[in-house]
Amino acid sequence: MVEELLIPKEEYLSYGIHIGMKSKNASMKRFIYKIREDGLSVLNLKLLDERIGIAAKFLAKNKKILIVGRKANAQKGAKKLAEVIGADYVIGRFMPGTLTNPNYSKFLEPNVVLLTDPLSDKQALKEATDSRISVAALCDTFNDAKNIDLIIPCNNKGRKSIALVFWLLAREILKNRGEKEFSHKVEEFMSETEE
């Protein structure tokens, strides 16, 4: 029996979700399918698809989710995902103390934090780790997966790729929560420009 992907393989490929970087971190090696002649890594599409499904099931069980996106090409998607699934979000600079200082006016206490990129969202990662909050993250081949509880392997640089991941997560989280209606389009999650 052949397992169905969440969307057709061609659709995944058209968004460039599988294209990694030339630099590779040992913690991401298991998600790399092959290295192209130009040195770029290609992520394993089946594992990528599987991980999005796992992340959606995990996130669907949590009511207090925080989505973080510092990079400009992730901000619209992070905000839209938060809106669709009823989560909090922080886009742009992540202020120190957001997860660790109860006296800070914008202090948050999520059960899980979803990062767009562990490198650019390192302040959120540090605070979530210090506060023992579960962390899920979109990780490219160069990312260090230390302190990440759930890795979603994907191209976390391109606006089209990030939009597709957030759209799929939104759709699958709602499906896992028993909500049937989902009429959003990938473009609603896509930032206007690349960073």
Buried (B, 14 or more C-beta within 10 A) or exposed (E): EEEEBBBEEEEBEEBBBBBBBEEBBEBBEEBBBEBEEEEEBBBBBEBBBBBBBBBBEBBBEBEEBBBBBBBBBBBBBBBBBBBBBEBBBBBEEBBEBBBEEEEEEEEBEBEBBBBBBBBBBBBBBBBBBEBEBBBBBBBBBBBBBEEBBBBBBBBBBBBBBBBBBBBBBBBBBBBBBEEEEEEBEBEBBBBEEEE
